[in-house]
Amino acid sequence: MQLQNMDAPIISVITVCYNVASTIEKTMLSVLNQTYKNLEYIIIDGNSTDGTVDIIKKYAERLTFWISEPDKGIYDAMNKGIVKATGKFLIFMNAGDQFLNEKVLSKCLPYFLQEIDVISGIGYLSGQKWIPAKATDLSVAFFLKRSLNHQATFINRKLFQDNLYRTDLKIVGDSVFFFQALIMDNASYVDIPIEIALCEKPGLSGQEKKAFAELEASIKGMLPDRMVSDVDFLINYYNQIGRASCRER
């Protein structure tokens, strides 16, 4: 693979998909058309039956690895991609999502050259701009309210050496991973002023009540017992603010 810069590290882009024939090609082309040449592209398909695999095969020669087989859910599929990745940083661009333009990865090169664990940029979710958190914002309270935009965040592969995504979770595995890395393990983090991704409207993660219940239980399970009541306090505090805000309107 031709290098654009002798020092440019490999970036692994991973797409997981299932029966997405109507959207997979735009996602693939947004990756394959990047001007950053030192990248590897991995696709993990969940045994699609709607023509998705035929589209993947069209570009097979330009892919580093792809497979189509049954999996145990989205986080199991993402873990399969992680195991195959060799890049310094990994980013997940799932079916329907796409890089904002073909120069995104090239613009990020100065950050790829640094020893950082998590790099988060700007994303657009259903047309709304998602600004990455500042390092000083990252806290238990932050992750109870929101998370990082997965499609606009690069993760150093070394973070996955001890922790893959939890396959027992169905909706918030990415948020729980970020919580583990950034709060529990104090991983290094930087927010960058670069627009990274256009994201498809939320799927499972858009099921707010189920997602929050899964997140709350996961965070409580990760914290020391003496801090569990702090989670309840924060939840009640923000619920009260929300109710007061509604009344003021």
N, C-alpha and C positions, 0 to 999 in steps of 0.2 A: 504494500500500500504506500503510495507516495506521501511523503511528509511535507507539510507546508512550512514547518519550522523544526530545526533539529531537536529542539527541546520540547516540542509540543507533545504532551502526554496523550495516550489513547483515551478516548471518551467512549464509554459503552452506552448505547441507547437501547432500551428494552421496551418492546411492545408486547403486551398480552392481549389476547382477543378471543372472541367466540361468536360466530355467526354475525359478522359485521361487514358483509360484502359491500354495503352501500357507503361505508366510510373508511375502510382500511386503506384504500389506495392513496387518498389524500394525506393520510398520516405517514404512510411509507415514503411518499415523494417528498414530504417536508423534511424527512431525515436524509434520504438519499441525495437530495439536491443541496445539502449543506456545503459551503465552500471550505469548511474545516475538513481536511482529508484524513486526518489520523483518528478515524472513528471506526467502531465496530457496531454492527446493527444486528440485534438478536430478536427474533420473533417467536413467542410461545403461544401457539394456538390450541384451544381446548377441544379439538376434534370437531371443527365446524362442518356443517353439512349444507351450507347455503351458497357455496361458491367462493367463500373467503379464501380457501386453500388454493384455488385456481389463480386468484389474484396474487397471492404470495409467490406462487411458482413463477409468475411472469418476471419477477425480480430476483429469483433465487440466486443467480450468479453474483449479485451485488450484496448479498447478505452474508454475514459472518457465520450465522447459525440460525436454523429454524426447525421447528418440530410441530407436528399436529397430533395430539394425543389427549385422552381424557385427563382431567386434573381434579383436585379436591377443592377448587375455588380459586378466586383471584390471587390470594396471597401465596397459595401453593404454586400457582403459575409464575408469579413474580420471583419466588425463590428459585425456581428452575432456571430463570434467566440470569439471576445473580450468580449461580453456580457456574454458568458458562462464561460469564464476563471476565475479561482480563484488564479492563481499563482502570486508570487511576480514579476516575469519577464515573458514577452511574447516574442515569436519569431515565425516568419512565415516561414514555409517550404512548399512551394507550390508544386504541382504535377510536377515531373521532377527534382526538387531540392532534395538535400540530405545532411545530415551531413557528414563531411569528413571521420569520423570513429566512432566507438561505444563509444569512450572515451571522445568525445568533451565536453559534458555537465559536466562530472566529473572534467575535467581540469579547467573548469570555476568556480567551486565552491567557491574559495577564493574571486572572484569578486561578486558572488551572495550574499555573506554574508555582503557586504558593502552597504551603503546607497547611491546608484548611480541611476541616472535616465535613462541614456542610456549607454550601453556597446557595443562597436563595435569591432569585430575581423576581421580576414583575410578571404576573400572569393575567390573563383575561378569562373570567369565568362567566359564561352566559352573557357576555358583553360588558360585564362590570370589571373594572380594574382592581386587581388584587396586589396591593403594595406589600412587600415582604416586611416582616417584623424586624425591628432593631434588636441588637444583641441584648440591650438593657431591658427589652420588653419580655424576654423569654422567662417564663415562670410557671408555677402550677396554675395560677389564675389565667394566664394567657392560654394554656392548652385546654382549659375548661370552656373557654369562649370561642376559640378558633384554632387554626393550625397553620402550617406552611403549605403553600401551593405545591403539591407533589410534582406536577408537570413543569414547574419553574424552578425546581430545586435539584442541585447536583449533590450526590452523596459519595464521599470518599469510600472506596471499596473496602478499606480496612475496617470500617465500622460493621461490616457484615461478617467479619471473621468469627465473632462471638455471638452475634444476634442476627438471625434472619427474621423475616416477617412472621408473626404469630398466625398459624393456620387455624387456630381455634376461634379467631375473630373473623367476622363476616363483613364489617363495614369500616371500622376505624383502625385497621392494622397499621396504616401509614402514620397516623397521628400518634399511636402508641409507640411506634418505633422512634419517631422524633422525640417524644417525651423521654424515652429511655436514654437516647443518645445525648440530648442537650441538657436535660435536667438531672437525671440520675448519674450519668457518666461524665457530665461536664465537657462534652465534645466542643471543639472550636467551631465558630460560626461567623459568617459575614453576610450581610445583605448587599446586593449590588443593584445599581440603577440601570439595569439592562432588561428590556422587554424580552421575555423568553418564549411564552407559549400562549396559544389560544386553546381553551379547554372546552370540551363537550359539556353540556348541561349535566348536573349530578345524577348519578344512577343510584346505586345502593347508598352512597354516602349522603344522598339527599333525603333519606328517611330520618328526619331529625330526631324524633323521640327515641327510636331504636338505636340510632347512632350514639346519642348522648348517654343512654343507659349502658351501652357497651363501653363507652369511653370512661364513664364514672367508675364502673366496677373495675376496669383495668388499672386506672390511675390509683385507686384505693389499694389495689392488690400489690402495686409496686412500691408504695410508700411505707415507711415504718408505721407500726400500729399507732404510735403516739401522734401521727399526723393525719390520720383518717378523719378525725373530727374537723380538722382544718378544711378539708375538702367540702364537708357538709356546710360549714360556715360560709365558704366562698360561694357555693351554689345558692344558698339562701340569700346572701347579700346581693348577688346579681339579679336574682329573681325579684327581690324587693325594688331594686332600681328600675327593672323593666316594668313592673306594675305601676310604679310612681310615674314613669315616663308616659305610660298610656293614659293615666288619669289627667296629666297636665295637658294632653292634647284635647 
